[in-house]
Structure formats: structure tokens, C-alpha cells
Amino acid sequence: PRVDLDDGAERRVLLGQTVPAPISANFSGEARAYARSGRFLGLVVGQPGGHIRAVRLFTTAAPSGDARARTAEIETD
């Protein structure tokens, strides 16, 4: 399933923090997390008490002056 995060939750998830699951999130196990912009952030897993935490994050960054995007995989275990 898909979980859409607001800006604050996006920042905290990208820092490896556990955040409250959005009210619209209704899933068990892993889900795909997306930023408000629609950018794929990575995989999250549901935690007790209605929270989620990152399992695996993906970041895409284009170096200044370089049109080619580099992708780095970040594992949060």
C-alpha cells in the first residue's frame, strides 16, 4: 500500500525517526512512503500504537550543474 507523508513526517522519516501514521494509512506490514510532492521515499513498516518507521529509504539527488541524477540507497536497520 501507499502512505503519503506531510512535510514534517517526511523530514523525520528521512532522519530515521518513528512518526505517527497518517490517518488515511490503513495497512499492516510494509508500505511505500511518498512525499507530498509525490516523490518515492522508501519503505516503511507499521509499529505498535499507530506509528511507522523507515525500513529502507531511497534518495535521489542531482549534483549542481549535472543533469544526471544519482540514486543512493540507505538502509535504516
Salt bridges, closest charged atoms under 4 A:
ASP4 OD1 - ARG2 NE 2.79
ASP7 OD1 - ARG36 NE 3.98
GLU10 OE2 - ARG39 NH2 3.02
ASP66 OD1 - ARG68 NE 3.29
GLU73 OE2 - ARG56 NH1 2.87
GLU75 OE1 - ARG56 NH2 2.63
ASP77 OD1 - ARG53 NH1 3.97
